[in-house]
Amino acid sequence: MISLSFSRRPAAVIVVLLALLALTGCQSRLMVAPPTSDLPVVVQDKALVVFMRPSSFGGAIQSSVYDTQGEGQDLFAGVVSAGSKVAYQAEPGRHLFMVVGENADFLEAQLEAGKRYHVLVSPRMGIWKARFSLLPIRNDGASKHNLRSAEFRRWDEATEWMAIGPEAEAWFRRNADSIRARKLEYLPKWQGKSADDIAVRTLRVEDGI
């Protein structure tokens, strides 16, 4: 398990709520539909991670996804709205991904170059607005969420590719500190989970195709 230790920034936690509220209804302004010629593909030296959000629940609220980098700068993977999917070209190896809505939640991953992985962005009811979790989509036929199911095929067909546009990049630069504060607020809860709980929320090498 990836372990980090930081001081908290309570004021920035409030700021991130305001920043995320600004995302409401602004998906078309922040994210852009890539041309067909630029649709994501697997490359040999990277692992392609697809974050997909097929559910329309909490559709007015956006979820932003990140590749956390310990004490370094978090990497922005994109804003994933209802009915969309976002691709992230990751370095092979170990990662801790984060989704931010009203809360922050995490997913561990062990990625292999040349493979494509899928992650479900799953909304649920929050106090102020929707909360989100990241769930691994397994490469087997036995798991609840798996690549071989008819459900996954429906998700894939129902979600549209979106990519980071200039407005999204600018939004992230403006709000990087407050997003980091949200991570520091929720990371201890993740670190306090049992090994079994984290295993359920880990994207494994063999989940890639």
C-alpha positions as CSV (number, residue, x, y, z in Angstrom):
1,M,0.0,0.0,0.0
2,I,1.2,3.5,-0.9
3,S,1.7,5.5,2.3
4,L,1.9,9.3,2.6
5,S,2.1,11.7,5.5
6,F,1.3,15.4,5.2
7,S,-0.1,18.3,7.2
8,R,-3.7,19.3,6.4
9,R,-5.0,22.5,4.9
10,P,-8.5,23.0,6.2
11,A,-9.2,26.3,4.3
12,A,-8.2,24.6,1.0
13,V,-10.7,21.9,1.6
14,I,-13.5,24.5,1.5
15,V,-12.0,26.0,-1.7
16,V,-12.1,22.6,-3.5
17,L,-15.8,22.3,-2.9
18,L,-16.3,25.7,-4.6
19,A,-14.0,24.7,-7.4
20,L,-15.8,21.5,-8.0
21,L,-19.2,23.2,-7.9
22,A,-17.9,25.3,-10.8
23,L,-17.6,22.1,-12.8
24,T,-21.4,21.5,-12.7
25,G,-22.9,21.7,-16.1
26,C,-19.5,22.7,-17.7
27,Q,-18.4,19.4,-19.2
28,S,-18.6,20.6,-22.8
29,R,-16.5,23.7,-21.9
30,L,-13.7,21.8,-20.0
31,M,-13.5,18.5,-21.9
32,V,-13.5,18.1,-25.7
33,A,-14.5,15.3,-28.0
34,P,-11.4,14.0,-29.8
35,P,-11.5,13.5,-33.5
36,T,-11.8,9.9,-34.7
37,S,-8.2,9.9,-35.8
38,D,-7.1,10.8,-32.2
39,L,-9.0,8.1,-30.3
40,P,-6.8,6.5,-27.7
41,V,-4.8,3.4,-28.5
42,V,-2.5,1.1,-26.6
43,V,1.2,1.9,-27.1
44,Q,4.0,-0.5,-26.2
45,D,5.7,1.6,-23.5
46,K,2.6,2.7,-21.6
47,A,-0.5,1.3,-19.9
48,L,-3.7,2.7,-21.2
49,V,-6.2,3.3,-18.3
50,V,-9.8,4.0,-19.3
51,F,-12.0,5.7,-16.7
52,M,-15.7,5.3,-17.6
53,R,-18.8,6.7,-16.0
54,P,-21.9,5.1,-17.6
55,S,-24.3,5.9,-14.8
56,S,-26.6,9.0,-15.1
57,F,-27.0,9.2,-11.4
58,G,-25.7,12.6,-10.1
59,G,-25.3,13.6,-13.7
60,A,-25.1,17.3,-13.0
61,I,-22.0,16.8,-10.9
62,Q,-18.6,16.1,-12.5
63,S,-15.9,13.8,-11.2
64,S,-12.3,14.6,-11.7
65,V,-9.6,11.9,-11.8
66,Y,-5.9,12.0,-10.9
67,D,-2.8,9.9,-10.8
68,T,-1.4,10.8,-7.4
69,Q,2.4,11.3,-7.1
70,G,3.2,11.2,-3.4
71,E,4.9,14.5,-2.5
72,G,5.2,15.5,-6.1
73,Q,2.6,17.0,-8.4
74,D,-0.6,15.0,-8.9
75,L,-1.2,14.3,-12.6
76,F,-4.6,15.3,-14.0
77,A,-6.3,12.5,-16.0
78,G,-9.5,14.4,-16.8
79,V,-13.0,15.2,-15.8
80,V,-15.4,12.3,-16.2
81,S,-19.0,13.2,-16.6
82,A,-22.1,10.9,-16.9
83,G,-22.0,9.0,-20.2
84,S,-18.3,9.7,-20.9
85,K,-15.0,7.9,-20.7
86,V,-11.5,9.3,-20.5
87,A,-8.2,7.6,-21.4
88,Y,-5.0,8.1,-19.4
89,Q,-1.6,6.9,-20.7
90,A,0.2,5.7,-17.5
91,E,3.7,4.6,-16.9
92,P,3.9,0.9,-16.1
93,G,4.2,-0.1,-12.5
94,R,2.4,0.9,-9.3
95,H,-0.1,3.8,-9.1
96,L,-2.6,5.3,-6.8
97,F,-5.5,6.9,-8.6
98,M,-7.9,9.3,-7.1
99,V,-11.4,10.6,-7.9
100,V,-12.7,13.8,-6.4
101,G,-16.4,14.9,-6.0
102,E,-17.8,15.8,-2.6
103,N,-15.3,13.4,-1.3
104,A,-12.0,11.9,-2.5
105,D,-11.6,8.1,-3.1
106,F,-8.8,6.0,-4.3
107,L,-7.8,2.9,-6.4
108,E,-4.5,1.2,-6.3
109,A,-3.1,-0.2,-9.6
110,Q,-0.3,-2.4,-10.8
111,L,0.0,-1.8,-14.5
112,E,1.9,-3.5,-17.3
113,A,3.0,-1.7,-20.5
114,G,1.2,-2.5,-23.7
115,K,-2.1,-3.3,-21.9
116,R,-5.4,-1.6,-21.7
117,Y,-7.2,-1.3,-18.3
118,H,-10.7,-0.2,-17.4
119,V,-12.0,1.6,-14.2
120,L,-15.6,2.3,-13.3
121,V,-16.3,5.8,-11.9
122,S,-19.2,4.9,-9.6
123,P,-21.4,7.7,-8.2
124,R,-23.4,7.5,-5.0
125,M,-25.5,9.9,-2.9
126,G,-23.5,12.4,-0.8
127,I,-24.3,15.1,1.7
128,W,-24.0,18.2,-0.5
129,K,-23.7,16.5,-3.9
130,A,-22.6,13.2,-5.5
131,R,-19.7,11.2,-4.1
132,F,-17.7,8.9,-6.3
133,S,-15.6,5.7,-6.0
134,L,-13.2,4.0,-8.5
135,L,-13.9,0.3,-9.0
136,P,-11.6,-2.1,-11.0
137,I,-13.2,-3.8,-14.0
138,R,-11.7,-7.3,-13.9
139,N,-10.5,-9.4,-16.9
140,D,-12.4,-12.5,-15.8
141,G,-16.0,-13.8,-16.0
142,A,-16.6,-14.2,-12.2
143,S,-16.2,-10.7,-10.8
144,K,-19.2,-8.3,-10.4
145,H,-17.7,-5.8,-12.8
146,N,-15.8,-7.6,-15.6
147,L,-14.8,-7.1,-19.2
148,R,-16.5,-10.2,-20.4
149,S,-20.0,-9.2,-19.3
150,A,-22.9,-7.9,-21.4
151,E,-23.0,-5.0,-18.8
152,F,-19.5,-3.9,-19.7
153,R,-20.4,-4.0,-23.4
154,R,-23.4,-1.7,-22.8
155,W,-21.2,0.6,-20.8
156,D,-18.6,0.8,-23.5
157,E,-21.2,1.5,-26.2
158,A,-23.1,4.1,-24.0
159,T,-20.1,6.2,-23.1
160,E,-18.4,8.7,-25.4
161,W,-14.7,9.5,-25.5
162,M,-13.7,12.9,-24.1
163,A,-10.3,14.5,-23.8
164,I,-8.7,17.3,-21.7
165,G,-9.1,20.6,-23.4
166,P,-7.4,24.0,-22.6
167,E,-10.2,25.0,-20.2
168,A,-9.7,21.8,-18.2
169,E,-6.0,22.3,-18.0
170,A,-6.5,25.8,-16.8
171,W,-9.1,24.7,-14.3
172,F,-6.7,22.1,-12.9
173,R,-3.8,24.6,-12.6
174,R,-6.1,27.0,-10.7
175,N,-7.3,24.4,-8.3
176,A,-4.3,22.0,-7.9
177,D,-3.6,23.1,-4.3
178,S,-7.2,22.7,-3.1
179,I,-7.5,19.3,-4.8
180,R,-4.3,18.2,-3.1
181,A,-5.9,19.3,0.2
182,R,-8.9,17.1,-0.5
183,K,-6.5,14.2,-1.1
184,L,-4.8,14.8,2.3
185,E,-8.1,14.9,4.0
186,Y,-9.3,11.5,2.7
187,L,-6.0,9.6,2.2
188,P,-5.7,8.5,5.9
189,K,-9.1,6.8,5.6
190,W,-7.9,4.9,2.6
191,Q,-4.7,4.0,4.4
192,G,-6.7,2.7,7.4
193,K,-8.5,0.1,5.3
194,S,-7.6,-3.6,5.7
195,A,-5.4,-5.4,3.2
196,D,-8.5,-7.4,2.0
197,D,-10.5,-4.2,1.4
198,I,-7.6,-2.6,-0.6
199,A,-7.2,-5.8,-2.6
200,V,-10.8,-5.5,-3.7
201,R,-10.0,-2.0,-4.9
202,T,-6.8,-2.8,-6.7
203,L,-6.4,-3.0,-10.5
204,R,-4.2,-6.0,-11.1
205,V,-1.7,-6.6,-13.9
206,E,-3.9,-9.5,-15.1
207,D,-6.9,-7.2,-15.5
208,G,-5.2,-5.6,-18.5
209,I,-6.0,-6.8,-22.1
